[in-house]
Amino acid sequence: MRNIFTVLILGLGFSLSAQFHSLTMPKASPEASLRQQVGVTFVEINYHSPASRGRNVWTNSRVIPQNAEPIPWRAGANMNTTISFDSDVEINGQALAAGSYGFHIIPNGHSHTLLFAQPDNLWGSYYLDVENQVVLKVEVQDTSSAFNEYLNYVVIDRDQNSAVFALKWEDRMIPFTVSVDLNKTTVEKWRYELNGENTYQWEAWNDAAAWCLRNNTNLDEALGWVNRSINGGYGGFAGHLSFRNLSTKLEILDALAKHDELAENLELLQDMSFDADDAHYMGATLLKLKQDKSTVKLMEKGLADNPGDWGMYLYLGIAHYYLGAEDARDEALESCSENCPEGFKPRLKAIQKQMENGEYEYPQRKA
């Protein structure tokens, strides 16, 4: 009896140790993932990557079932492939809400139906209810590809608001495009992110406002954001007036045609201390907004402390050009020439020639 009991205990112990451990073992179809930012949206694909092993997978129905007979394909191995989006997107122009989806495919020769389904945690596609669990179906065509022994997902093209993803295996790939409403998703995400620690970062409020300005979107909201950057939150906490956020505010006020408020904020420049970099940054903004008299005042104030700054002399000369003060223009540009690097002098001479002919246009100057 004792010997039998010992054998049972030893056998049980061997069985348990063989089945339950934390070693990472090699797998025939290892886990893989792809994560790509599109605008401010993150797209993530998680899958298991099988090898073809000489099976000619696209015509082998035991590897890739055709026409959902008997089931759709899991677009990988083991668990269903998943694809997730942290904002609303479009797949080949069709709307899909933010979330995580099981990703399955119904191949039919070189045509494929992409299935985005919930739930996203099925083992393969065996229990997928195509009629009731598929949220979106997208029809696509595959294309030829360089040979890939292992199934993988890649990004084959992208721009600021879209990316083309592709499943690649053997000599084919199945591409599909994920696109976002860049302005909408960006502003929505910032409404959330401008909480927490970002609440106390004046740069975050200004950067968000400046992006809206550059993209001509949500300007009224952007004005509130740049005011928060300047004035701070409760009790003025974390507010910081700088040439950068004041520059952003001036441009937004101009874009919103708030001319009286723009004039009031220009007066703030007279009492602000600044260095040469600040002067260059604000000088560029003022010239863009056609605030030439303010440019002259600011550059003259800056040159009193930085008499050899050729950049300020350049901005001063441009402002005088637009104000029609030829002698002051020439004097400022001569001082610029005396102090600027040799490499800039050919460009300066070209600017002077254009001014003499009345042809000079400051870059991005307001129409």
HUWODA-V9806 format. One record per run of one state. SS is the DSSP state (H for helix, E for strand, L for the rest). FROM is the first residue (numbers start at 1). TO is the last residue. If there is no record, write none. Layout:
SS:FROM:TO / SS:FROM:TO
//
This chain:
L:1:1 / H:2:19 / L:20:29 / E:30:38 / L:39:40 / E:41:49 / L:50:50 / E:51:51 / L:52:56 / H:57:59 / L:60:65 / E:66:66 / L:67:72 / E:73:73 / L:74:78 / E:79:79 / L:80:80 / E:81:85 / L:86:88 / E:89:91 / L:92:93 / E:94:96 / L:97:98 / E:99:108 / L:109:110 / E:111:117 / L:118:122 / E:123:123 / L:124:129 / H:130:133 / E:134:159 / L:160:161 / E:162:179 / L:180:181 / H:182:193 / L:194:195 / H:196:200 / L:201:201 / H:202:214 / L:215:218 / H:219:231 / L:232:233 / H:234:236 / L:237:242 / H:243:255 / L:256:258 / H:259:271 / L:272:275 / H:276:288 / L:289:291 / H:292:305 / L:306:309 / H:310:323 / L:324:325 / H:326:339 / L:340:341 / H:342:356 / L:357:367
//
